[in-house]
Amino acid sequence: MAMTYLDFEKPIAELETRVAELKATARTGSIDIDAEVSRLESKATKLLRDTYAKLTPWQKAQVARHPERPHFKDYLAGIATDFVELAGDRAFGNDPAIVGGLARIDGRRVMILGHEKGDDTASRLHHNFGMAKPEGYRKAIRLMQLADRFGLPVVSLVDTPGAFPGVQAEERGQAEAIARSTEQCLALKVPLIAVIVGEGGSGGAVAIASANRVLMFENAIYAVISPEGCASILWRTADKASDAAEAMRVTAADLKALGVVDRIVGEPLGGAHRDRPGAIERLKEAIIEELDECVALSPDELLRQRRAKFLAIG
């Protein structure tokens, strides 16, 4: 499958396309062009490294939304085993925008849940692009309560533009569901490890990310509103999204400095979408380290740690 290049990656795309063309020529001809291919590959790698070393906040937002970036089901397949999905909120229905259930991570029993965006038109529509409705957050509450009852750590993977803003969601109590889910996060007597793996949008993200430890991929974003939404409010045009992203401090480095995020998980060169297995393995290692630290704490210590963390922000 051909790679999708972002606008700022056009010079990289040109070099990598040229490399691919030369390799195709080498396979069908008798001309030795290995030296030229090697030179162009080195040049492309250097350009990729230099480009990603100085990404603007808006460019990081684009990377966080890349269509080929791993999604919840990809992380689940690479991180967990023995997954048993638990569906429904026991009140209205099952929201496929949030998926969760029982699993093991390297032998450790956990409750894992997160936003699923989908990876093609049909699955994106099915999962509503990762934008959960009230029943999604009520399902998350139910799973967290089960985890609390059976003493299982909770791992949540956040990747959503925000909670679904439709009328039907408001009619079923969207704001109340988000608030209750956030409350449940803060009340857990078991460890809660949250990871911002792509987009962390508004209350839709906070509802399952009010954790003991908040991790964030280096090219992910986390904000109270999307850059486009902020620009539309402040400047009356989404064209100012780049300026909004800069002002909002949406990047992992900014949020680590502000104390919102505890740990930044590095991505493979060029972003998680270029090396999905590598990104998933890095995340697995980070989650295991955080779980092992948190399970040593008592329920009271976990509550105190979580409370102190969020009271200290700002």
C-alpha positions in Angstrom: 0.0 0.0 0.0 1.3 3.4 -1.0 2.2 5.7 2.0 0.2 8.8 2.6 2.4 11.8 2.8 1.5 15.0 4.7 1.9 18.4 3.1 5.1 19.2 4.8 6.6 15.8 3.8 6.5 16.6 0.0 10.3 16.9 -0.3 10.7 13.6 1.5 8.0 12.1 -0.8 10.0 13.2 -3.9 13.2 11.6 -2.7 11.6 8.3 -1.6 9.6 8.1 -4.8 12.8 8.5 -6.7 14.5 5.7 -4.7 11.5 3.4 -5.4 11.8 4.1 -9.1 15.5 3.4 -9.2 15.0 0.1 -7.3 12.4 -0.9 -9.8 14.7 0.0 -12.7 17.5 -2.0 -11.1 15.3 -5.1 -10.9 14.4 -5.0 -14.6 17.8 -3.8 -16.0 21.4 -4.6 -16.0 22.7 -1.2 -14.9 24.4 -1.1 -11.5 22.8 1.9 -9.7 23.3 0.7 -6.1 25.6 3.6 -5.2 23.0 6.1 -6.4 20.2 4.4 -4.5 22.3 4.3 -1.4 23.1 8.0 -1.7 19.5 9.0 -2.2 18.3 6.7 0.7 20.8 8.4 3.0 19.7 11.8 1.8 16.0 10.9 2.4 16.7 9.6 5.9 18.6 12.7 6.8 15.8 14.9 5.5 13.2 12.9 7.4 15.2 13.2 10.6 15.8 16.9 10.2 12.1 17.5 9.3 10.8 15.6 12.3 13.3 17.2 14.7 11.7 20.6 14.2 8.0 19.9 13.7 5.7 22.8 14.6 2.7 22.1 16.9 0.4 22.2 13.9 2.5 19.7 12.0 2.4 17.4 15.0 -1.3 17.7 15.0 -1.3 16.5 11.4 1.0 13.5 12.4 -1.3 12.7 15.3 -4.2 12.4 12.9 -2.3 10.5 10.2 -4.7 7.9 8.7 -2.1 5.1 8.8 -1.2 5.7 12.5 -1.9 2.7 14.7 -5.3 2.6 16.4 -6.7 0.9 19.5 -7.2 -2.5 17.8 -3.6 -2.4 16.5 -2.2 -1.6 20.0 -4.4 -4.2 21.5 -3.1 -6.9 19.2 0.5 -6.0 19.8 0.4 -5.3 23.5 -2.2 -7.6 25.0 -3.2 -11.3 25.0 -6.3 -13.2 26.1 -8.5 -10.2 25.3 -12.2 -10.7 26.2 -14.3 -7.8 25.1 -17.0 -6.5 27.4 -19.7 -4.6 25.6 -22.6 -2.3 26.5 -23.4 0.1 29.3 -26.3 -1.9 30.7 -28.6 1.1 30.2 -28.9 2.0 26.5 -26.6 0.1 24.2 -23.0 -0.5 23.1 -20.9 2.3 21.7 -18.2 1.0 19.4 -16.3 4.3 19.7 -14.9 2.9 23.0 -13.7 -0.7 23.1 -12.6 -2.4 26.2 -12.3 -5.7 28.2 -10.2 -8.0 30.2 -6.7 -8.9 29.0 -3.1 -9.7 29.9 -0.1 -7.6 29.2 3.0 -9.7 29.5 1.2 -11.9 32.0 -0.2 -9.0 34.0 -4.0 -9.1 34.3 -5.6 -5.7 33.3 -8.7 -4.0 32.2 -7.9 -2.3 28.9 -10.1 0.2 27.1 -9.7 3.0 24.6 -11.1 4.9 21.6 -11.2 3.2 18.3 -11.3 5.4 15.2 -11.4 2.8 12.5 -9.0 2.5 9.5 -11.3 2.6 6.4 -14.6 4.2 5.5 -16.8 1.4 6.8 -15.0 1.0 10.1 -14.7 4.7 10.7 -18.4 5.1 10.3 -19.0 2.1 12.6 -16.7 3.5 15.3 -18.0 7.1 14.7 -14.4 8.2 14.2 -13.6 7.6 17.8 -16.2 10.1 19.1 -18.0 8.4 21.9 -21.6 9.0 23.0 -22.9 8.8 26.5 -23.2 5.0 26.4 -19.5 4.8 25.5 -18.5 6.6 28.7 -21.0 4.7 30.7 -19.5 1.5 29.4 -16.0 2.8 30.4 -17.4 3.5 33.9 -18.8 0.0 34.1 -15.5 -1.5 33.1 -13.6 0.6 35.6 -15.9 -0.4 38.4 -15.4 -4.1 37.5 -11.7 -3.5 37.6 -11.9 -1.9 41.0 -14.0 -4.8 42.3 -11.6 -7.4 41.2 -8.4 -5.5 41.8 -7.3 -5.1 38.2 -5.1 -2.2 37.0 -6.8 -0.2 34.2 -5.0 0.9 31.0 -6.7 3.4 28.8 -5.6 4.5 25.3 -6.9 7.9 24.2 -7.4 8.8 20.6 -10.4 11.0 19.9 -11.1 14.4 18.4 -13.6 14.8 21.2 -16.9 13.4 22.5 -19.7 13.2 19.9 -21.4 16.6 19.8 -24.7 15.5 18.2 -28.2 16.3 19.6 -28.8 12.6 20.3 -25.8 12.5 22.6 -26.9 15.6 24.4 -30.4 14.2 24.9 -28.9 11.1 26.5 -26.7 13.1 29.0 -23.3 13.5 27.3 -22.0 16.1 29.8 -23.1 14.0 32.8 -21.6 10.8 31.4 -18.2 12.5 30.8 -18.3 14.0 34.3 -19.1 10.6 35.8 -16.4 8.9 33.9 -13.9 11.4 35.0 -15.1 11.0 38.6 -14.7 7.2 38.3 -11.1 7.6 37.1 -10.3 9.7 40.1 -12.1 7.3 42.5 -10.3 4.1 41.4 -8.4 2.2 44.1 -6.4 0.4 41.5 -3.7 1.8 39.2 -4.9 3.7 36.1 -2.3 4.2 33.3 -3.5 6.5 30.5 -1.8 7.0 27.2 -2.5 9.7 24.6 -1.6 7.8 21.5 -3.0 10.2 18.8 -5.5 13.0 19.5 -6.6 13.8 23.0 -9.6 16.0 22.4 -11.3 17.9 25.3 -13.5 16.2 27.9 -13.9 13.2 25.6 -10.2 12.4 26.3 -10.1 13.5 30.0 -13.0 11.2 30.8 -10.7 8.2 30.5 -7.4 9.9 31.1 -7.6 11.2 34.7 -4.9 8.7 35.7 -2.1 8.0 38.1 0.3 8.2 35.2 -0.4 9.9 31.9 1.8 8.9 29.0 1.9 10.6 25.6 3.4 9.7 22.3 5.9 12.4 21.2 3.8 13.3 18.1 0.4 13.1 19.8 -1.6 16.2 20.8 -3.8 16.9 23.9 -6.0 20.0 24.2 -9.3 21.3 25.4 -10.4 22.0 21.8 -9.0 21.3 18.4 -6.7 23.9 16.8 -9.4 24.5 14.1 -12.1 24.9 16.7 -10.0 27.4 18.7 -9.1 29.4 15.6 -12.8 29.5 14.5 -13.7 31.0 17.9 -10.8 33.5 18.3 -10.2 34.5 14.7 -13.5 33.4 13.1 -11.6 31.3 10.6 -10.1 27.8 10.7 -7.3 29.0 8.5 -5.5 30.2 11.7 -5.3 26.6 13.1 -1.5 26.7 12.9 -1.4 29.9 15.1 -4.0 28.3 17.5 -1.9 25.1 17.9 1.2 27.2 18.8 -0.7 29.2 21.3 -2.5 26.3 22.9 0.7 24.3 23.7 -0.8 21.0 22.5 2.5 19.0 22.1 3.9 16.4 24.4 6.9 18.5 25.3 4.7 21.5 26.3 2.3 19.3 28.3 5.2 17.5 30.1 6.6 20.9 31.1 3.1 22.0 32.4 2.8 18.8 34.5 -0.2 17.5 32.5 1.8 14.6 31.1 4.2 12.4 33.2 6.1 10.7 30.5 6.8 11.1 26.7 7.0 7.9 24.7 9.4 8.3 21.8 8.2 7.3 18.3 10.2 5.7 15.5 11.8 8.1 13.0 9.1 9.7 10.9 6.2 8.9 13.3 4.3 5.8 14.5 2.7 5.4 11.1 6.1 4.6 9.5 6.9 1.8 11.9 3.8 0.5 13.5 5.3 -2.6 15.2 8.2 -0.4 16.5 5.8 2.1 18.0 3.6 -0.5 19.6 6.6 -2.3 21.1 7.8 1.0 22.6 4.4 1.7 24.1 4.2 -1.8 25.6 7.5 -1.4 27.3 6.5 2.0 28.8 3.1 0.6 30.0 4.8 -2.4 31.7 7.2 -0.1 33.5 4.5 2.2 34.7 2.3 -0.7 35.8 5.1 -2.3 37.8 5.7 0.9 39.6 2.0 1.6 40.4 1.0 -1.9 41.6 3.4 -1.5 44.4 1.2 1.4 45.8 -1.7 0.8 48.2 -5.2 1.9 47.3 -4.9 5.0 49.6 -1.5 5.9 48.1 -3.0 5.6 44.6 -5.9 7.9 45.5 -3.5 10.5 47.1 -1.1 10.4 44.2 -3.9 10.9 41.7 -5.4 13.7 43.7 -2.1 15.5 44.2 -1.2 15.2 40.5 -4.4 17.0 39.3 -4.5 19.6 42.0 -0.9 20.6 41.2 -1.7 21.2 37.5 -1.8 25.0 36.8 
